[in-house]
Amino acid sequence: MRVHDVHKSYRSRRVLRGVSFGLEPGTLAGVVGENGSGKSTLLRILCGQTAADSGKVEHTGSLGYCPQETVLNDSLTVDQHLSWFRTAYDLDGLDRAEELLEELGFTEYRHTRVEALSGGTRQKLNLTLALMHDPDVLLLDEPYQGFDWETYLRFWDVAARLREQGRCVLVVSHLAWDTQRLDVVLRLRDGVAAPGESDVMRPVTTRGADR
């Protein structure tokens, strides 16, 4: 993925002013920043949901996007969601989705309506829908929101395997305690360049393999 000089304003408020960075295949990257710093706006631009005022975003291969707010229908079961998204992605089967049900630990809820699921299980389904077509580039906005500790650790196991398979994974969070798990960490500061810096986004650390 390549991002070059992306700007975005809402009326007089400049949210992003010159974001530029590049991520290679097999990279597990993170964007951290306080609430209101423009992280979700950036992610919506990266996935094509929101248009930038200027700048360019390029990526190769298929794209997966897991928004912070779940994209679920309360009246449908987990299996019905998988069936709908299988059709949308034009998949031959549900092999990858079934793997994720096992990995994230919610196979027992396949026939349960979303309205009866806990917040954490909804998020598991939300993540599965973003991953079930095995995308080359994956954009995740606060993906482990509502997860218990065991599922939180399983999420990072899944993310590490995706990296090993050559996928590009970008995780957005307002918390910085996960940075030791990432190869690249980018800090967004309220959409405004810090003193002495020309870009809104700047790399703050680069790490090797998952610990």
N, C-alpha and C positions, 0 to 999 in steps of 0.2 A: 504494500500500500504506500502511495505517495501523496502527501498533503502539502500544497504550496500556497503560502500567503493568503490564507482564508480569513475573510472579514465578515462580521455579521453585526448588525445594529437593529434594535427595536426602537423606532422613532429616534429620540435623541440619545438613547443609551447604547453605547458601543460595547457589545458583549465579547466579541472576538476581534482582535486587531493584528492580523498578520501571523496566523498559526502555520507553521511549517515543520514537517518531520517525515521520516520514511521508516517503514518496517519491512524487514525481510521475511521470507518464508521460514518457518521454524522458530518464530519469535513469540515469547509470552511477555506482553507489554502492559503497562498500567498508566492510567491518567488519574492523578490525584489532585484534589483542590477542595476548598471549602464550599458549602452550599451556596449557590448563587454565583459561582465563579464561571459558569458557562460550559460545564462538562457535558450536560445532557444536550445542550444546543449543538456542541461540537459533534457529538455522536449522531444526532439526527441528520446533520449535514453529511457526515461520513457515509451513512447508509442511504442517503438520497431522499430522506423523508422531508427535509427542510432545505431550501435553496440558500446558498451563501450569497452575500452581496457581491463578493468578488473572490477570486482565487480558484484553485483547481484541486480536485480529489480524484485520484486514479487507483484502481486495484485490478489485479488479475484473478481470474477464476470466480467461483460462486461466493456469495455473501450471505452470512447469517447474522441476524440482529435480535438481541434479547433486550427489550425495553424495560425500564424500571417498573412501569405499570403493566401488569399482566394483560395479555391480549386474549382473554378467555370469555366464553359464554357460560353463564351460570347454569343454564338449563341442559347443557350437554355433558356427557360423561368424558372421562379421560380417553377412552377408546374412540369415541366419536370425534374428539379433537384430532387424534392421530389419523383417523380416516380422512377427515377434511384436509388436513395438511399434506397427507400422502398424495391426494389428488392435486392440490395446489403446486406441490413440488414435482409432480409427474414421476413418482417413484414406483418401482416395480413391487416393492414390498416394504415391510416395517421392521426389517432386521436391525437397523441402527437404532430405531426408536425403542425396540424391545431391549437392546443392550443397555440403553440409558435408563430405562425403567428399573433394571436390575442394579446398575451402578449407583443410581441415586436413591434406591430403596423405596420405591412406591408402587411396585407391581400389584400389590393387593388392592389398589384403588382403581384399577382399570375400568371397572363397571360403576364407579361412583360419580355422581354429578358434581360439577365444580362447586356448586353452591354449598355442598356438604364438606368440602375440603378445608383443611387449615391453611393459613397464609403461607406456611413453609412448603406444603405440598403443592399449592397453586404455583409457587415459584419454581418448583421442580418441573412441573408440566410446562411452564413458560420457557424454561431453559431447554427442555427436551424438544419443543417445537422449533426452537432456533437452531438446534444441532442435528435434527433427524435426517437432513439431506446432506450431511457431512460436508459443510462449506469449507472453502479454502481460506476465507477471511471471516473471522468471527468477532462481532462487536457486542460487548456485554455491559449493560448499565446497572450497577449495583446488583450483580447476578445472584449473590448469596443472601439477599435480604430475607429474613425470616427463617433461615436455615438453623437447625440445631448444630451442635459442635461436630457430631459425626458426619452429617451431610456436608457441612462446611469443608471438612477435610476431604471428603469424597469429591467435592467440586474441584479442589486443587489437583487431585489425582487425575481427574478427567482432563483438566486444562494441561497438565504436564504431558499426558499421552498425546493430546492434539499437537502440541509443540514437537514431540518426537516424530510425529507423522508428517511434519513439514507444514503444518497449518500456521497461520498468522492469527494470534489471539490478542485482542485489546480489551482490557478490563478497566472500567471506570468506577472510581470510588471516592467518597469524601474522606475516607480513612487511609492512613499511611502505614498501618501496621503489617500489611501484606507485602511490602516492597521487597523483602528478602526472598520471596518466591518468584520474583520477576526478573527477566533479562534486562529490560529497559523500563525506567520509571520517568514519566513526564509530569511536570507540575504546572497546573493552570492557576494563575493568580488573578482572579476576578476579571479575566479578560483584558487585563491591562499589563503592558510590559513593565517588569520590575526595573528599578534604576540601573542603568548601565547595560540593559539587555534590549535587543531589538525585536525579539519575538515574544509573543504571549506564552508560547510553549517552550520549555527548555528541558533537556535531559538532566536529571539530577543524580542518576546512578546507572551503572550497567553491571549486570551480574552474570555468572555462568550458569551451570546446570542447577536444577531444582535441588534444594537442600532436603 
